[in-house]
C-alpha cells in the first residue's frame, strides 16, 4: 500500500446515531447555559435596584431625623411659645380691663354683671396660659424625645434592612453564578463528548501511515475462527492488520539457561538470513527476557530458554517479515591475539 491508502473502514452507523443525539444534548446544554447567563444579568439588575432602594430609605431616614431636629421641632416650639406669649398679653389686657371695671363699679358706672364678665375673661386667659405652658412642658419632656427616638429607630431599621438586602443580593448573585458555572461545565462536558465522538467517527477509517506491506492479523490461538473479512464482527483491542516497519528489523532468539548469564543488552551480534546466505549483518542485543519462554515447555518441559531481542543495525527494506534467520551473540571479544587453523592443533605426549 501507499501512504494514505484506506485500509479498514469500521461500521459507524451506531456511532453516527450517538453523535446526532449528542448534538441535541449539546444544543440543550448550550441553551441552558445561555438562559442561566441571562437570569444572572436580570438578578444583578434586580438586586442592584433593591440595594439602591434600601440605601435611599437610609438616606431618607437620616434626612427625616435632621428635618425634625432642625425644622419641625423648632417650628413647633416657636408656635407654643407664641401662644404662651399671646396668652400672657391677653392676661395683662384682661387684668387691666378688670381693674378698670372694678373702679367703674365702685363709682356706680359699671354693673356687677360686667364685673363678673371681666373676671371670667381673666380666668379664661389664665387657663389659656396654663394650657400653653403645659403643652410646652409635655412637648419638651415627652413628644420631642419620643419623636427623636422613633426617627432614630426608623434609621436603624433602614440600615439593617440595607445590610440584609446587600447580603441577600450577594447570596442570590452567588447562587446564580454557581448555576451559570454548573451550566457552563455541563455544556463544555457535553461538547467535549461530542468532539470525542466525532474523533471516534474519524477513526473508523484507518489509513496507511506509511508505505509498506499490509499483513492481516491472525487469531490469538490456532483454530480460533476469527477471520478479518468484510462484515466480520470485531471486539475491543482486537488486532486487525499490521503494517510492519521494515526499515528497522528485529529478530528473536532463544538463549538456553546455561548461557543466558553471558548475554546482556548492548552486546554485539551477527545475523544471517537464509535467503541471503552470502551476506552477514551486524546487530545489537536490546532486551533479554527476565523469565523463561513458556511456549517451549510444551515440547520439552525440562528445557528453559530465554527470549532475546536482537536489532539489526542495517536497513533491510527488501526483506519480508518472518523470514528464516540466525543470530550469533558476541559474548567475548579478544583483542591482540594470535590465531591458528584448527587443523594445526594437536596433542603432544598425550592429552593433558
C-alpha positions in Angstrom: 0.0 0.0 0.0 0.9 3.7 -0.4 0.9 6.2 2.5 -2.6 7.5 2.9 -4.4 4.5 1.4 -7.7 3.4 3.1 -7.0 0.1 4.8 -10.1 -0.5 7.1 -13.5 1.1 7.5 -15.5 0.1 10.6 -19.3 0.2 10.7 -20.1 3.7 12.1 -23.9 3.7 11.9 -24.4 3.3 15.7 -21.8 6.0 16.3 -23.5 8.4 13.9 -26.8 7.9 15.8 -25.0 8.7 19.0 -23.5 11.8 17.5 -26.9 13.0 16.4 -28.3 12.5 19.9 -25.2 14.1 21.4 -25.6 17.2 19.2 -29.1 17.7 20.6 -27.8 17.3 24.1 -25.1 19.9 23.3 -27.7 22.3 22.0 -29.8 21.9 25.0 -26.8 22.4 27.3 -25.8 25.5 25.4 -29.4 26.9 25.6 -29.4 26.2 29.4 -26.1 28.0 29.8 -27.4 31.0 27.8 -30.6 31.2 29.9 -28.5 30.9 33.1 -26.4 33.9 32.0 -29.5 35.9 31.1 -31.0 35.1 34.5 -27.8 36.1 36.2 -27.8 39.5 34.5 -31.5 40.0 35.4 -30.9 39.2 39.0 -27.9 41.5 39.1 -30.1 44.4 37.9 -32.9 43.4 40.3 -30.6 43.1 43.3 -28.9 46.4 42.4 -32.2 48.2 42.3 -33.2 46.6 45.7 -29.9 47.8 47.2 -30.3 51.3 45.8 -33.9 51.4 47.2 -32.7 50.3 50.6 -29.9 52.8 50.6 -32.4 55.5 49.6 -34.5 54.6 52.6 -31.5 55.0 54.9 -30.8 58.4 53.3 -34.4 59.5 53.8 -34.4 58.3 57.5 -31.3 60.4 58.2 -32.9 63.3 56.4 -36.2 62.9 58.4 -34.3 62.9 61.7 -32.4 66.1 60.8 -35.5 67.7 59.5 -37.4 67.0 62.7 -34.5 68.3 64.9 -33.7 71.3 62.9 -37.1 72.2 61.4 -40.2 70.6 62.7 -39.3 70.7 66.4 -38.1 74.4 66.4 -41.2 75.3 64.5 -43.5 73.5 67.0 -41.6 75.1 69.9 -41.9 78.6 68.4 -45.7 78.0 67.9 -46.2 77.0 71.5 -44.0 79.8 72.8 -46.0 82.2 70.6 -49.3 81.0 72.1 -47.9 81.4 75.6 -46.7 85.0 74.8 -50.1 85.9 73.3 -51.9 84.3 76.2 -49.8 86.3 78.7 -50.5 89.5 76.9 -54.2 88.7 76.9 -54.0 88.2 80.6 -52.4 91.6 81.0 -55.1 93.2 79.0 -57.8 91.3 80.9 -56.2 92.3 84.2 -56.2 96.0 83.1 -59.8 95.7 81.9 -60.8 94.0 85.2 -59.2 96.7 87.3 -60.9 99.4 85.3 -64.2 97.7 85.6 -63.7 97.5 89.4 -63.1 101.2 89.5 -66.2 102.0 87.5 -68.3 99.6 89.5 -67.2 101.3 92.7 -68.3 104.7 91.3 -71.5 103.2 90.0 -70.7 103.4 86.4 -70.5 99.6 85.8 -72.7 96.8 86.8 -71.9 93.8 88.8 -72.6 91.6 85.7 -69.9 93.5 83.7 -67.5 92.9 86.6 -68.3 89.2 86.6 -67.8 89.1 82.9 -64.4 90.7 83.0 -63.4 88.4 85.9 -64.4 85.4 83.9 -62.4 86.6 80.9 -59.4 87.0 83.2 -59.7 83.4 84.4 -60.1 82.2 80.8 -56.8 83.8 79.9 -55.1 82.4 82.9 -56.3 78.9 81.9 -55.0 79.5 78.3 -51.6 80.4 79.6 -51.5 77.4 81.8 -52.6 75.1 79.0 -49.9 76.6 76.7 -47.2 76.2 79.3 -48.3 72.6 80.0 -48.2 71.9 76.2 -44.7 73.3 76.2 -43.7 71.0 79.1 -45.3 67.9 77.6 -43.7 68.6 74.2 -40.3 69.2 75.7 -40.3 66.3 78.1 -42.2 63.6 76.1 -43.0 64.5 72.5 -39.6 65.6 71.4 -37.6 62.6 72.9 -40.3 60.2 71.6 -40.2 61.6 68.1 -36.4 61.6 68.0 -36.3 58.0 69.3 -38.8 56.9 66.7 -36.9 58.5 63.9 -33.6 57.0 65.1 -35.3 53.6 65.3 -36.5 54.1 61.8 -33.0 55.0 60.7 -31.6 51.8 62.4 -34.3 49.7 60.8 -33.4 51.2 57.4 -29.7 50.5 57.9 -30.4 46.9 59.0 -32.7 46.5 56.0 -29.9 47.8 53.7 -27.5 45.3 55.2 -30.0 42.4 54.8 -30.7 43.4 51.2 -27.0 43.5 50.4 -26.4 40.1 52.0 -29.4 38.6 50.2 -28.3 40.2 46.9 -24.8 38.7 47.3 -26.2 35.3 48.2 -28.6 35.4 45.3 -26.0 36.5 42.8 -23.6 33.8 44.1 -26.3 31.2 43.7 -27.0 32.3 40.1 -23.2 32.5 39.3 -22.9 28.9 40.6 -25.7 27.9 38.4 -24.0 29.6 35.4 -20.7 27.8 36.2 -22.6 24.5 36.5 -24.4 25.0 33.2 -21.1 26.0 31.6 -19.3 22.9 32.9 -22.2 20.7 31.7 -22.1 22.4 28.3 -18.3 22.0 27.9 -18.5 18.4 29.1 -21.2 17.6 26.5 -19.3 19.5 23.8 -16.1 17.5 24.6 -18.1 14.3 24.4 -19.4 15.3 21.0 -15.9 16.2 19.9 -14.7 12.8 21.2 -17.4 11.0 19.3 -16.6 12.9 16.1 -13.0 11.9 16.6 -14.0 8.3 17.0 -16.1 8.6 13.8 -12.9 9.8 12.0 -11.0 6.9 13.5 -13.5 4.4 12.0 -11.5 4.8 8.8 -7.9 3.6 9.1 -5.4 4.9 6.6 -1.9 3.6 6.0 0.6 5.8 7.9 3.4 4.8 5.6 4.2 2.8 2.5 4.6 -0.9 3.2 3.2 -4.4 3.3 -0.2 -5.0 4.9 -0.4 -8.2 7.0 -3.8 -9.5 8.2 -3.8 -10.2 11.9 -4.4 -13.8 12.9 -6.4 -15.2 15.9 -4.9 -15.3 19.3 -4.8 -19.1 19.1 -5.0 -21.7 16.3 -8.5 -22.6 15.4 -10.0 -19.5 17.0 -12.1 -19.0 13.9 -11.5 -15.2 13.8 -11.2 -14.0 10.2 -10.5 -10.5 9.0 -13.1 -10.0 6.2 -15.8 -7.7 5.2 -18.8 -7.8 7.6 -16.9 -9.6 10.4 -17.6 -8.7 14.0 -14.6 -7.5 16.0 -14.0 -6.9 19.6 -12.3 -4.1 21.6 -8.5 -4.1 21.3 -8.5 -6.7 18.6 -5.7 -6.7 16.2 -7.0 -6.3 12.6 -4.0 -5.6 10.4 -0.3 -4.9 10.8 1.9 -2.7 8.8 5.5 -3.6 9.8 8.2 -1.0 9.6 10.8 -2.9 7.6 13.3 -0.1 7.8 14.2 -1.5 11.3 14.2 -5.2 11.7 14.4 -7.2 14.9 14.8 -11.0 15.4 14.0 -13.1 18.4 16.4 -15.8 19.5 16.1 -18.2 22.4 19.1 -18.5 24.7 19.5 -21.6 26.8 19.6 -21.1 30.5 23.2 -22.3 30.6 24.3 -19.3 28.5 21.8 -16.6 29.5 24.1 -15.1 32.1 26.6 -14.3 29.4 24.0 -12.4 27.2 23.3 -8.8 28.2 21.9 -5.7 26.4 24.2 -3.7 24.1 26.3 -6.8 23.2 27.1 -7.1 19.5 25.7 -9.8 17.3 25.9 -11.2 13.8 22.7 -12.0 11.9 22.4 -14.4 8.9 19.3 -14.6 6.8 18.7 -17.8 4.9 17.5 -16.0 1.8 20.8 -14.1 1.8 23.4 -16.8 2.9 26.4 -14.9 1.5 25.8 -11.8 3.5 26.2 -11.2 7.2 24.6 -8.3 9.1 25.6 -6.7 12.3 23.2 -6.2 15.2 22.9 -5.4 18.9 21.1 -7.1 21.8 18.3 -4.8 23.0 16.5 -7.0 25.6 16.8 -10.2 27.4 13.7 -11.7 29.0 13.6 -12.0 32.7 11.5 -15.2 32.8 11.9 -18.3 30.6 9.8 -18.8 27.5 6.7 -20.8 28.5 5.8 -21.9 24.9 8.9 -24.2 24.7 7.9 -26.1 27.7 5.1 -27.8 25.8 7.7 -29.7 23.7 10.3 -30.1 26.4 9.3 -29.3 30.0 12.8 -29.6 31.3 14.3 -27.1 28.8 14.3 -23.5 29.7 15.2 -20.8 27.2 15.0 -17.0 27.4 13.7 -14.9 24.6 16.2 -12.3 23.5 15.7 -9.4 21.0 18.5 -8.6 18.6 18.1 -5.5 16.4 19.7 -5.4 13.1 21.8 -2.2 12.5 21.3 -2.1 8.7 18.2 -1.3 6.7 16.5 -4.3 5.1 13.7 -2.8 3.1 13.7 -5.6 0.6 13.3 -8.4 3.2 9.9 -9.5 4.1 9.0 -10.0 7.8 9.0 -13.6 9.1 11.9 -14.9 7.0 14.2 -17.6 8.5 17.3 -16.2 10.2 20.0 -17.0 12.7 22.0 -14.8 15.1 25.3 -15.2 16.9 25.8 -13.1 20.0 29.3 -11.8 20.6 29.8 -12.7 24.3 33.6 -12.5 24.2 35.8 -10.2 22.2 39.6 -10.8 22.5 41.9 -8.1 21.3 45.6 -8.5 20.0 45.7 -12.4 20.0 47.2 -14.9 17.6 45.1 -17.4 15.8 46.0 -20.7 14.1 43.9 -23.0 12.0 42.1 -25.8 13.8 44.0 -28.4 11.7 47.3 -27.3 13.3 46.0 -28.1 16.8 47.3 -31.5 18.1 48.4 -33.2 21.2 52.0 -33.7 22.4 52.8 -36.7 24.6 49.2 -37.5 25.1 46.3 -35.4 26.3 46.7 -33.3 29.4 
